[in-house]
């Protein structure tokens, strides 16, 4: 696992909201501004997804948003918190997946 993914998972498991955990690990290195969207603040969508979209827009990679969502759905089946919470994965998995996706884009 990459450093961002590991740190994001740790922050989530320590009690941070998914959106804050993901945003916090990239904030300084990517010079992100503002605050991440709150989980479920847009149509009940997972905070990891909302924050990944937010980050991709800030770093000029918004063309990857649909690809990211497709891969997320392919792996986890859902995008809304309530559906994901009933699924077999944990929130730290969604945060970890999202951090890995962003890291892979940065490595390109």
C-alpha positions as CSV (number, residue, x, y, z in Angstrom):
1,X,0.0,0.0,0.0
2,X,1.1,3.5,-0.8
3,X,1.8,6.0,2.0
4,X,-1.4,8.0,1.3
5,X,-3.6,5.0,1.3
6,X,-2.1,3.7,4.6
7,X,-2.4,7.1,6.3
8,X,-6.0,7.7,5.0
9,X,-7.1,4.3,6.3
10,X,-5.4,5.0,9.7
11,X,-7.2,8.4,10.0
12,X,-10.5,6.9,9.1
13,X,-10.1,4.0,11.6
14,X,-9.1,6.5,14.3
15,X,-12.5,8.2,14.0
16,X,-12.2,10.8,11.3
17,X,-15.0,11.2,8.8
18,X,-14.2,9.5,5.5
19,X,-14.1,12.9,3.7
20,X,-11.7,14.5,6.2
21,X,-9.4,11.4,6.4
22,X,-9.0,11.5,2.6
23,X,-8.6,15.2,2.3
24,X,-6.2,15.5,5.2
25,X,-3.6,13.1,3.7
26,X,-3.4,15.0,0.4
27,X,-4.0,18.6,1.6
28,X,-0.4,19.7,2.1
29,X,1.3,17.8,-0.7
30,X,-1.3,18.9,-3.3
31,X,-1.8,22.3,-1.8
32,X,-5.6,21.8,-1.6
33,X,-7.8,24.6,-0.5
34,X,-11.1,24.8,1.3
35,X,-12.8,22.0,3.1
36,X,-14.0,18.6,1.8
37,X,-17.7,18.0,1.3
38,X,-19.4,16.4,4.2
39,X,-20.4,12.7,3.8
40,X,-23.9,12.3,2.3
41,X,-24.1,16.0,1.7
42,X,-25.0,15.4,-2.0
43,X,-27.7,12.9,-2.6
44,X,-26.4,10.6,0.2
45,X,-23.2,9.8,-1.7
46,X,-20.2,8.5,0.3
47,X,-17.8,11.1,1.5
48,X,-14.8,9.3,0.0
49,X,-16.4,9.7,-3.5
50,X,-17.4,13.3,-2.9
51,X,-13.9,14.2,-1.7
52,X,-12.1,12.4,-4.5
53,X,-14.2,14.4,-7.0
54,X,-13.3,17.6,-5.0
55,X,-9.6,16.7,-5.1
56,X,-9.6,15.7,-8.8
57,X,-11.2,19.1,-9.7
58,X,-8.6,21.0,-7.6
59,X,-5.6,19.3,-9.2
60,X,-7.0,19.7,-12.7
61,X,-7.8,16.0,-13.3
62,X,-11.6,16.3,-13.4
63,X,-11.6,14.3,-16.6
64,X,-10.9,11.2,-14.5
65,X,-14.0,11.6,-12.3
66,X,-16.2,9.3,-14.3
67,X,-13.5,6.7,-14.6
68,X,-13.0,6.8,-10.8
69,X,-16.7,6.4,-10.2
70,X,-17.0,3.5,-12.6
71,X,-14.1,1.7,-10.9
72,X,-15.5,2.4,-7.4
73,X,-18.9,1.0,-8.5
74,X,-17.2,-2.0,-10.1
75,X,-15.4,-2.8,-6.9
76,X,-18.0,-1.9,-4.3
77,X,-21.3,-1.9,-6.2
78,X,-22.8,1.2,-4.7
79,X,-22.0,4.9,-4.1
80,X,-24.5,5.9,-1.4
81,X,-23.5,5.7,2.2
82,X,-26.5,3.7,3.4
83,X,-26.0,1.1,0.7
84,X,-22.3,0.9,1.3
85,X,-22.8,0.5,5.1
86,X,-24.8,-2.6,4.5
87,X,-22.1,-4.1,2.3
88,X,-19.2,-6.3,3.4
89,X,-16.5,-3.6,3.3
90,X,-15.6,-0.9,5.8
91,X,-15.4,2.8,5.3
92,X,-11.6,2.6,5.5
93,X,-11.8,0.4,2.4
94,X,-13.6,3.2,0.5
95,X,-11.1,5.8,1.7
96,X,-8.1,3.5,0.9
97,X,-9.4,2.8,-2.6
98,X,-9.9,6.5,-3.2
99,X,-6.4,7.4,-2.0
100,X,-4.9,4.7,-4.1
101,X,-6.8,6.0,-7.2
102,X,-5.5,9.5,-6.6
103,X,-2.0,8.3,-6.0
104,X,-2.0,6.4,-9.3
105,X,-3.0,9.5,-11.1
106,X,-0.2,11.5,-9.5
107,X,2.3,8.9,-10.6
108,X,1.3,9.2,-14.3
